[in-house]
């Protein structure tokens, strides 16, 4: 995936940020850090960060802004045309501004932002089970991993109340988790079905909590 669009003056929607922050705090925890954008294209994405706690010993990063515009969902999926994304990072993940200047630390956050713009850039939609490669042919997200694509799931580390935020009768925001995957795992999803891959990942304990060196569940021995 590449940022093909020039940066522009796309302002943040304070109401979106407020509602999503409240939803996060009710269902995940207190937002301790907001990584905002100086310049934006298509939509303004603010990354809401919940720090590790004793009960949930990992960072949770959630987008706020993807849902400012509806995705181009098919008529049968009209209730799912608004979405936000999240990923979880281990408690040792470097989260200082200095550390995030390095690609090997920033790529999970860059992935969230690129995926948040993906449906608006390509007039499509993202939903449970959809996979998106990191370019064609896919390349590794960073120097610290061989994973080169992502699949969307429902958040597995939180209660189902997180999965949906009702803004109005006309707008419901779905929250999907982002799970980075290997090329062989994406091939499995493309040749079989995405739900089969998600079942395989879930059966082996793979969730939205990133492990950059986890076992490839579809690698042939």
C-alpha positions as CSV (number, residue, x, y, z in Angstrom):
1,X,0.0,0.0,0.0
2,X,1.3,3.5,-0.7
3,X,0.2,7.0,0.1
4,X,-0.5,8.1,-3.4
5,X,-2.6,11.2,-2.5
6,X,-1.0,14.5,-1.7
7,X,-1.5,15.8,1.8
8,X,-4.3,18.3,2.1
9,X,-6.2,20.3,4.6
10,X,-8.6,17.7,5.9
11,X,-9.6,18.9,9.4
12,X,-10.4,16.6,12.3
13,X,-14.0,16.1,13.2
14,X,-14.1,16.9,17.0
15,X,-17.4,15.1,17.4
16,X,-16.1,11.9,15.9
17,X,-13.0,12.0,18.1
18,X,-15.1,12.7,21.2
19,X,-17.5,9.9,20.6
20,X,-14.8,7.4,19.7
21,X,-12.7,8.4,22.7
22,X,-15.7,7.9,25.0
23,X,-16.4,4.5,23.4
24,X,-12.8,3.4,23.9
25,X,-12.7,4.5,27.5
26,X,-16.0,2.7,28.2
27,X,-14.9,-0.6,26.6
28,X,-11.0,-0.6,26.6
29,X,-9.6,1.9,29.0
30,X,-8.4,5.5,29.4
31,X,-6.9,7.1,26.3
32,X,-3.4,8.1,27.4
33,X,-2.0,9.4,24.1
34,X,-3.4,10.8,20.9
35,X,-1.2,10.6,17.8
36,X,-2.7,13.3,15.6
37,X,-1.8,14.3,12.0
38,X,-0.3,17.5,10.9
39,X,-1.4,16.9,7.3
40,X,-4.1,14.6,6.1
41,X,-5.6,13.2,2.9
42,X,-9.1,11.9,2.3
43,X,-9.9,11.7,6.0
44,X,-8.2,13.0,9.2
45,X,-6.9,10.1,11.3
46,X,-6.2,10.5,14.9
47,X,-4.7,7.4,16.6
48,X,-6.1,6.9,20.1
49,X,-3.7,5.0,22.4
50,X,-4.6,3.1,25.5
51,X,-1.5,2.2,27.6
52,X,-0.9,-1.2,29.2
53,X,-2.6,-2.0,32.5
54,X,-2.4,-4.8,34.9
55,X,-5.6,-6.3,33.5
56,X,-4.7,-5.7,29.8
57,X,-0.9,-5.7,29.6
58,X,-0.6,-4.3,26.0
59,X,-1.0,-1.1,24.1
60,X,-4.3,-0.7,22.1
61,X,-4.3,1.7,19.2
62,X,-7.6,2.7,17.6
63,X,-8.3,5.0,14.6
64,X,-10.6,7.9,14.9
65,X,-11.6,9.5,11.6
66,X,-12.1,6.6,9.1
67,X,-15.8,6.8,9.8
68,X,-16.1,10.4,8.9
69,X,-16.9,9.2,5.4
70,X,-19.0,6.2,4.4
71,X,-17.3,3.4,2.6
72,X,-18.6,2.1,-0.7
73,X,-20.3,-0.9,0.7
74,X,-22.8,-3.0,-1.3
75,X,-26.5,-2.3,-0.7
76,X,-26.8,-5.6,1.3
77,X,-24.1,-4.3,3.7
78,X,-25.3,-0.8,4.1
79,X,-25.2,-1.0,8.0
80,X,-21.5,-1.6,7.8
81,X,-20.4,1.4,5.7
82,X,-18.8,3.1,8.6
83,X,-15.8,1.6,10.4
84,X,-12.8,2.2,12.6
85,X,-9.7,-0.1,13.1
86,X,-7.5,-1.2,16.0
87,X,-4.4,-3.1,16.7
88,X,-2.7,-4.1,20.0
89,X,1.1,-3.9,20.6
90,X,3.1,-5.7,23.3
91,X,3.9,-3.7,26.5
92,X,7.6,-3.4,25.5
93,X,6.8,-1.7,22.2
94,X,8.7,1.6,21.8
95,X,6.1,4.3,21.8
96,X,8.1,7.5,22.3
97,X,8.2,10.0,19.5
98,X,11.9,9.3,19.0
99,X,11.3,5.6,18.7
100,X,8.3,6.0,16.4
101,X,10.5,7.8,13.9
102,X,12.0,4.4,13.1
103,X,10.1,2.4,10.5
104,X,10.5,-0.8,12.5
105,X,8.5,0.7,15.3
106,X,6.0,2.8,13.4
107,X,4.8,0.4,10.8
108,X,1.9,-1.0,12.8
109,X,0.6,2.5,13.2
110,X,1.2,3.3,9.5
111,X,-0.7,0.2,8.6
112,X,-3.7,1.4,10.6
113,X,-3.7,4.7,8.9
114,X,-3.2,3.3,5.4
115,X,-6.0,0.8,5.9
116,X,-8.2,3.6,7.3
117,X,-7.8,5.5,4.0
118,X,-7.8,2.4,1.7
119,X,-11.6,2.2,1.2
120,X,-11.9,5.9,0.6
121,X,-9.0,6.0,-1.9
122,X,-10.3,3.0,-3.9
123,X,-14.1,3.5,-3.6
124,X,-14.5,0.1,-1.9
125,X,-15.1,-1.1,1.7
126,X,-13.4,-3.1,4.4
127,X,-15.1,-5.8,6.4
128,X,-14.6,-8.9,8.5
129,X,-12.4,-11.3,6.6
130,X,-11.1,-8.9,4.0
131,X,-7.4,-9.1,3.3
132,X,-5.2,-6.3,2.0
133,X,-1.6,-6.9,0.8
134,X,1.3,-4.5,1.4
135,X,1.7,-3.7,-2.3
136,X,1.9,-6.0,-5.3
137,X,3.8,-8.1,-5.0
138,X,3.5,-7.9,-1.2
139,X,6.5,-6.8,0.7
140,X,7.3,-7.1,4.4
141,X,5.9,-4.3,6.6
142,X,9.2,-3.7,8.2
143,X,12.7,-5.0,8.9
144,X,11.6,-6.8,12.0
145,X,8.9,-9.0,10.4
146,X,8.2,-11.1,7.3
147,X,4.4,-10.5,7.5
148,X,3.2,-8.7,4.3
149,X,-0.6,-8.4,4.4
150,X,-3.4,-7.9,6.9
151,X,-6.7,-9.4,7.6
152,X,-9.7,-7.8,9.4
153,X,-11.4,-9.6,12.3
154,X,-13.6,-8.7,15.2
155,X,-11.7,-7.6,18.2
156,X,-11.0,-10.7,20.2
157,X,-9.4,-9.2,23.3
158,X,-12.4,-7.1,24.3
159,X,-16.1,-7.5,24.9
160,X,-18.6,-7.4,22.1
161,X,-19.9,-3.9,23.3
162,X,-16.7,-2.5,21.6
163,X,-17.6,-3.9,18.2
164,X,-20.3,-1.3,17.4
165,X,-20.9,2.4,18.2
166,X,-24.3,3.7,17.4
167,X,-24.0,7.4,16.5
168,X,-27.6,7.8,15.1
169,X,-30.3,5.7,13.4
170,X,-28.4,6.4,10.2
171,X,-24.9,5.8,11.4
172,X,-23.4,2.8,13.2
173,X,-19.6,2.5,13.4
174,X,-18.2,-1.0,13.3
175,X,-14.8,-1.6,15.0
176,X,-12.5,-4.2,13.3
177,X,-9.2,-5.5,14.5
178,X,-6.2,-5.7,12.1
179,X,-4.1,-8.9,12.2
180,X,-0.9,-8.8,10.1
181,X,-0.4,-12.1,8.2
182,X,2.2,-13.9,6.1
183,X,2.1,-14.3,2.3
184,X,1.3,-18.0,2.7
185,X,-1.6,-17.2,5.0
186,X,-3.0,-14.7,2.6
187,X,-2.7,-17.3,-0.2
188,X,-4.7,-19.7,2.0
189,X,-7.4,-17.1,2.4
190,X,-7.5,-16.3,-1.3
191,X,-7.5,-20.0,-2.3
192,X,-10.0,-21.1,0.3
193,X,-11.8,-18.5,2.3
194,X,-11.0,-15.8,4.8
195,X,-13.1,-17.2,7.6
196,X,-11.1,-20.5,7.3
197,X,-7.9,-18.5,7.8
198,X,-9.4,-16.6,10.8
199,X,-10.5,-19.9,12.3
200,X,-7.0,-21.3,11.9
201,X,-5.4,-18.2,13.4
202,X,-7.9,-18.1,16.3
203,X,-7.4,-21.9,17.0
204,X,-3.7,-21.2,17.4
205,X,-4.1,-18.2,19.6
206,X,-3.5,-15.5,17.1
207,X,-5.3,-12.3,17.9
208,X,-5.0,-8.5,17.3
209,X,-2.0,-8.5,19.7
210,X,0.9,-8.2,17.4
211,X,3.8,-10.8,17.5
212,X,6.2,-9.8,14.8
213,X,7.9,-13.2,14.8
214,X,4.9,-15.5,15.4
215,X,4.7,-18.8,13.7
216,X,3.4,-18.9,10.1
217,X,0.3,-21.0,10.4
218,X,0.3,-21.9,6.6
219,X,4.0,-22.5,6.1
220,X,4.7,-25.9,4.6
221,X,7.1,-28.0,6.5
